[in-house]
Amino acid sequence: MFTLPDSVEYLIQPGWKNSPDDHWQSHWQRTLGARRVENHDWDEPRLDDWLAGLEQAVAKASRPVVVVAHSLGCIAVAHYARRHHKGLAGALLVAPADVERAAAPATLAEFGPIPRERLPFPALVVASTNDPFCHASRAQEMALAWGAPVHWLAEAGHINVDSGHRVWPDGWRLLAALTRALRLPPGQMAY
């Protein structure tokens, strides 16, 4: 386990249908004492509702906020960054969901098009080479548009419970690196 500074506050932004109790996000929430963004409806997501939930969570923070997002939560963070140019100090964006793919569920269409603007805060995209919900080339495109480096996990699926990512101790190293990078000038982030 890596020691993380207490100079930031961590928010957990799950994806579609929330993260179950044995998901790495739930483990991290408990370990970090983090708050989970409360969305109005996890099963029938509405972009404006999710953005309002994230905005409310950020507003309650007493320290700079690092959001730890998964799947559809990553796309919500990108939309949030486009609408709200302050409030987040950084983001760990794990397994972003490609809501524009041909087989994407219709209920996720409202989250498209995926924002292509550079994020106004340091971010790290963690992507899998065989994510069923986002082809590697699309994850690379998103990261490039967002101005975020990509850390690749080989054959890691959707980096969720189904792919064996429960506690996910290797992810702690990535979160620690991102948090340390917040003190560096832009362009000097090293993972």
ZAMARGU-4260 file (C-alpha; in steps of 0.2 Angstrom, whole numbers, plus 5000, padded with zeros to 4 digits):
<rodrens>
0) 5000/5000/5000 | 5006/5017/4996 | 5005/5032/5007 | 4994/5046/5000 | 4995/5064/5005
5) 4981/5071/5015 | 4982/5087/5006 | 4969/5082/4994 | 4952/5074/4995 | 4947/5059/4985
10) 4930/5057/4976 | 4924/5040/4969 | 4914/5042/4953 | 4908/5025/4948 | 4901/5021/4931
15) 4885/5014/4924 | 4875/5004/4937 | 4887/5009/4951 | 4902/4999/4958 | 4897/4984/4969
20) 4904/4981/4986 | 4919/4970/4980 | 4924/4982/4966 | 4941/4991/4968 | 4932/5008/4969
25) 4922/5002/4984 | 4938/4995/4992 | 4947/5012/4989 | 4933/5022/4995 | 4933/5013/5012
30) 4952/5014/5013 | 4954/5032/5008 | 4939/5038/5018 | 4933/5045/5001 | 4916/5050/4997
35) 4906/5042/4982 | 4897/5054/4970 | 4879/5051/4973 | 4870/5050/4956 | 4851/5051/4955
40) 4849/5035/4944 | 4863/5023/4941 | 4853/5012/4929 | 4846/5025/4918 | 4859/5038/4919
45) 4856/5056/4914 | 4871/5067/4910 | 4864/5082/4919 | 4860/5072/4934 | 4877/5065/4935
50) 4885/5082/4933 | 4875/5089/4946 | 4880/5075/4958 | 4898/5078/4954 | 4896/5096/4956
55) 4888/5094/4973 | 4902/5082/4979 | 4915/5094/4973 | 4907/5109/4982 | 4907/5099/4999
60) 4926/5097/4998 | 4937/5106/5010 | 4953/5102/5001 | 4958/5100/4982 | 4949/5086/4974
65) 4956/5071/4965 | 4942/5061/4957 | 4944/5042/4954 | 4932/5038/4940 | 4928/5022/4931
70) 4920/5018/4914 | 4905/5030/4911 | 4911/5040/4926 | 4926/5045/4916 | 4915/5052/4902
75) 4905/5061/4915 | 4921/5069/4922 | 4926/5075/4904 | 4909/5083/4902 | 4911/5091/4920
80) 4928/5098/4915 | 4920/5106/4900 | 4906/5114/4910 | 4915/5118/4926 | 4933/5125/4924
85) 4937/5123/4942 | 4935/5112/4957 | 4945/5097/4952 | 4964/5096/4955 | 4966/5079/4946
90) 4958/5063/4939 | 4962/5045/4938 | 4951/5039/4923 | 4950/5020/4923 | 4943/5011/4908
95) 4934/5025/4900 | 4918/5018/4891 | 4916/5022/4873 | 4898/5028/4873 | 4900/5031/4854
100) 4904/5013/4849 | 4891/5004/4838 | 4886/4992/4851 | 4884/5005/4865 | 4867/5003/4875
105) 4855/5017/4870 | 4853/5023/4888 | 4871/5029/4887 | 4868/5040/4871 | 4866/5055/4881
110) 4884/5055/4887 | 4890/5057/4869 | 4898/5065/4860 | 4913/5062/4871 | 4921/5078/4875
115) 4937/5081/4865 | 4944/5096/4875 | 4960/5095/4885 | 4956/5093/4903 | 4961/5108/4914
120) 4969/5098/4927 | 4982/5083/4927 | 4974/5067/4923 | 4980/5049/4920 | 4970/5037/4909
125) 4972/5018/4914 | 4966/5007/4899 | 4966/4989/4895 | 4971/4981/4879 | 4956/4971/4878
130) 4942/4981/4886 | 4925/4975/4879 | 4918/4993/4881 | 4932/5003/4873 | 4944/4998/4860
135) 4962/5002/4864 | 4963/5014/4849 | 4948/5024/4856 | 4955/5025/4873 | 4971/5032/4866
140) 4961/5045/4856 | 4952/5050/4872 | 4968/5052/4882 | 4976/5061/4868 | 4961/5073/4867
145) 4961/5075/4885 | 4980/5079/4887 | 4982/5064/4898 | 4995/5050/4897 | 4989/5032/4896
150) 4995/5018/4907 | 4991/5002/4898 | 4986/4986/4907 | 4988/4970/4896 | 4972/4959/4894
155) 4964/4967/4909 | 4946/4968/4902 | 4935/4982/4909 | 4946/4983/4925 | 4931/4978/4936
160) 4925/4964/4946 | 4922/4953/4931 | 4940/4955/4925 | 4946/4951/4943 | 4950/4968/4949
165) 4943/4969/4966 | 4956/4977/4978 | 4968/4981/4964 | 4983/4985/4973 | 4993/4990/4958
170) 4981/5004/4955 | 4987/5012/4971 | 5004/5015/4963 | 4995/5025/4949 | 4985/5035/4961
175) 5000/5039/4971 | 5010/5044/4956 | 4995/5055/4950 | 4994/5064/4967 | 5013/5067/4968
180) 5012/5074/4950 | 4999/5088/4956 | 5014/5097/4963 | 5024/5097/4947 | 5022/5111/4933
185) 5011/5105/4918 | 5021/5094/4906 | 5032/5087/4919 | 5021/5072/4925 | 5030/5056/4925
190) 5021/5039/4928
</rodrens>
